[in-house]
Amino acid sequence: QVQLAESGGGFVQAGGSLRLSCAASGRTASSFAMGWFRQAPGKEREFVATITWSGEFKYYANFVKGRFTIARETAKNTVFLQMNSLKPEDTAVYYCAASLSGAQALADQRRVNAWGQGTLVTVSS
């Protein structure tokens, strides 16, 4: 159906910024809502942000509101996560996800149809 490939993770000091990218490929890639989840060491994977296939509607976890921005370049089937004011607790593997169930439903991991391989973000204090 759809394949996802993330890039852009790395090491940054607290207060810094990173931008993650996720390129979707496949015949129906443009039909999917897309989003980001993360999994910190020793913790369960959690929802971060999602965006509709058109890019019109966006949803965020409370802990990233005002700091992270999700955006979509529909022509290239690419989703971005701009992360500003990073904190050490943002350290995690960030996963791109896609769903045919819509952006709101995508916040529930059970609605994910495809996952990326993950990219590590490390924020030092």
Phi, psi and chi 1 to 4 in degrees:
 res  aa     phi    psi   chi1   chi2   chi3   chi4
   1 GLN       -  -72.3  -73.6 -175.3  -28.9      -
   2 VAL  -140.2  142.0   64.4      -      -      -
   3 GLN  -117.2  141.9  -65.5   78.1   44.7      -
   4 LEU  -122.6  138.6  -54.2  174.0      -      -
   5 ALA  -136.1  116.1      -      -      -      -
   6 GLU   -91.4  157.9  -55.7  104.5  -31.2      -
   7 SER  -156.3  164.3   60.8      -      -      -
   8 GLY   107.1   -3.9      -      -      -      -
   9 GLY   -70.4  171.4      -      -      -      -
  10 GLY   164.6 -161.1      -      -      -      -
  11 PHE  -110.2  134.0 -178.2   91.6      -      -
  12 VAL  -148.8  151.5   64.6      -      -      -
  13 GLN   -81.8  155.5  -68.1 -172.3  -28.8      -
  14 ALA   -54.0  136.9      -      -      -      -
  15 GLY    92.5  -11.0      -      -      -      -
  16 GLY   -83.7 -173.3      -      -      -      -
  17 SER  -133.4  152.3  -61.5      -      -      -
  18 LEU  -145.0  153.5  -79.8  174.9      -      -
  19 ARG  -124.9  122.8 -171.6  175.6   82.6  152.8
  20 LEU   -95.9  146.8  -53.9 -177.9      -      -
  21 SER  -125.0  150.1  -60.3      -      -      -
  22 CYS  -139.7  115.7  174.6      -      -      -
  23 ALA   -99.1  127.3      -      -      -      -
  24 ALA  -103.0  137.2      -      -      -      -
  25 SER  -132.9  157.1   59.7      -      -      -
  26 GLY   128.1  158.3      -      -      -      -
  27 ARG   -61.6  -31.8  -70.8 -169.3  -56.4  166.7
  28 THR  -110.1   19.6   59.6      -      -      -
  29 ALA   -55.7  -37.5      -      -      -      -
  30 SER   -71.2  -10.1   62.1      -      -      -
  31 SER   -87.0   -9.5  -58.6      -      -      -
  32 PHE   -92.8  139.2  -74.1   76.3      -      -
  33 ALA   -72.9  148.2      -      -      -      -
  34 MET  -131.3  160.1  -64.3  179.6   68.5      -
  35 GLY  -167.8 -174.0      -      -      -      -
  36 TRP  -130.3  140.4  -66.3   92.2      -      -
  37 PHE  -125.0  167.7  -71.2   75.9      -      -
  38 ARG  -144.9  155.4   70.1 -176.3 -172.8 -176.5
  39 GLN  -136.3  113.6 -173.3  167.6   20.9      -
  40 ALA   -84.3  158.5      -      -      -      -
  41 PRO   -56.1  127.9  -25.7   34.7      -      -
  42 GLY    76.9    5.7      -      -      -      -
  43 LYS  -122.2  164.7  -64.2 -173.3  177.1 -179.3
  44 GLU   -78.0  157.1  -65.4 -174.7   -8.7      -
  45 ARG   -68.2  139.0 -173.0  159.0   49.0 -169.8
  46 GLU  -132.9  155.2   62.0 -177.3   -5.5      -
  47 PHE   -70.3  141.1  159.1   71.2      -      -
  48 VAL  -117.0  -57.2  175.2      -      -      -
  49 ALA  -163.3  152.7      -      -      -      -
  50 THR  -139.0  163.2   64.9      -      -      -
  51 ILE  -145.8  142.1 -171.2  167.7      -      -
  52 THR   -69.0  166.1   55.0      -      -      -
  53 TRP   -62.0  -28.4   66.1  -92.0      -      -
  54 SER   -84.4  -15.9   66.9      -      -      -
  55 GLY    85.3    3.2      -      -      -      -
  56 GLU   -77.5  -38.5 -177.8  176.8    4.0      -
  57 PHE  -116.4  141.4  -63.6  102.5      -      -
  58 LYS  -133.7  147.4  -54.1  171.1 -175.4 -179.3
  59 TYR  -135.0  140.1  -55.5   92.2      -      -
  60 TYR  -130.8  148.0  -64.2   95.3      -      -
  61 ALA   -69.6  148.1      -      -      -      -
  62 ASN   -58.6  -33.9  -72.3  -25.6      -      -
  63 PHE   -74.7   -7.5   57.3   78.6      -      -
  64 VAL  -115.7   -3.4  -58.1      -      -      -
  65 LYS   -60.0  132.0  -75.8 -177.9  179.2  178.3
  66 GLY    87.4  -12.9      -      -      -      -
  67 ARG  -113.1  -39.6  -60.2 -169.8  -59.9  124.7
  68 PHE  -107.6  146.9  -67.8    8.9      -      -
  69 THR  -133.0  128.8  -58.0      -      -      -
  70 ILE  -101.6  140.5 -170.1  169.1      -      -
  71 ALA  -145.9  161.6      -      -      -      -
  72 ARG  -138.5  132.9 -176.3  168.0 -169.6  160.9
  73 GLU  -104.3   95.2 -172.4  172.0  -10.4      -
  74 THR   -63.7  -35.0   54.7      -      -      -
  75 ALA   -61.7  -28.6      -      -      -      -
  76 LYS  -108.9    5.1  -64.7 -176.1  177.7 -179.3
  77 ASN    50.4   45.2  -73.6  -31.7      -      -
  78 THR  -122.9  136.8  -59.1      -      -      -
  79 VAL  -116.4  141.8  172.0      -      -      -
  80 PHE  -120.3  149.6  -55.7   96.4      -      -
  81 LEU  -126.8  104.7 -174.3   68.3      -      -
  82 GLN   -86.3  120.5  177.4   66.4   42.8      -
  83 MET  -115.3  115.4  -55.2 -174.7  -66.4      -
  84 ASN  -114.9  165.1  -61.6  -31.9      -      -
  85 SER    49.1   48.1  -58.1      -      -      -
  86 LEU   -65.9  146.2  -77.1  161.6      -      -
  87 LYS  -120.1  156.9  -53.6  174.4 -177.9  179.6
  88 PRO   -55.2  -33.1  -29.7   37.3      -      -
  89 GLU   -72.2   -5.6   51.4  -96.3   42.7      -
  90 ASP   -83.3   -5.7  -66.6  -41.9      -      -
  91 THR   -60.1  124.1  -65.8      -      -      -
  92 ALA  -177.3  168.4      -      -      -      -
  93 VAL   -87.8  125.9  176.1      -      -      -
  94 TYR  -101.1  129.2  -75.9   72.1      -      -
  95 TYR  -115.1  134.1  -65.1   91.5      -      -
  96 CYS   -83.2  146.4 -178.2      -      -      -
  97 ALA  -142.3  154.0      -      -      -      -
  98 ALA  -136.5  146.9      -      -      -      -
  99 SER  -147.8  144.0  174.5      -      -      -
 100 LEU   -87.7   -2.8  -71.7  171.5      -      -
 101 SER   -87.7   -4.2  -59.7      -      -      -
 102 GLY   104.5  163.4      -      -      -      -
 103 ALA   -69.2  -40.1      -      -      -      -
 104 GLN   -65.3  -44.1  -84.3 -170.7  -60.9      -
 105 ALA   -64.9  -29.9      -      -      -      -
 106 LEU   -62.6  -20.6 -179.4   52.3      -      -
 107 ALA   -62.0  -20.5      -      -      -      -
 108 ASP   -93.1  117.4 -178.5  -15.5      -      -
 109 GLN   -58.3  -24.6  -63.3 -176.5   49.0      -
 110 ARG   -68.6  -13.7  -65.4  170.5  -65.6 -179.8
 111 ARG   -96.1    2.9  -61.6  -63.6 -169.4   95.0
 112 VAL   -76.5  129.0  173.1      -      -      -
 113 ASN   -95.6  -24.4  -64.8  116.2      -      -
 114 ALA  -152.0  143.5      -      -      -      -
 115 TRP  -119.6  147.9  -68.2   99.7      -      -
 116 GLY   -82.6  179.4      -      -      -      -
 117 GLN   -82.5  -15.5   80.2  -78.0   -0.6      -
 118 GLY    96.7  148.1      -      -      -      -
 119 THR  -137.6  135.1 -174.6      -      -      -
 120 LEU   -85.3  131.2  177.3   62.2      -      -
 121 VAL  -117.2  124.5  171.2      -      -      -
 122 THR  -121.0  124.2  -56.5      -      -      -
 123 VAL  -116.3  119.7 -175.3      -      -      -
 124 SER   -94.0  150.5   67.9      -      -      -
 125 SER   -86.7      -   57.6      -      -      -
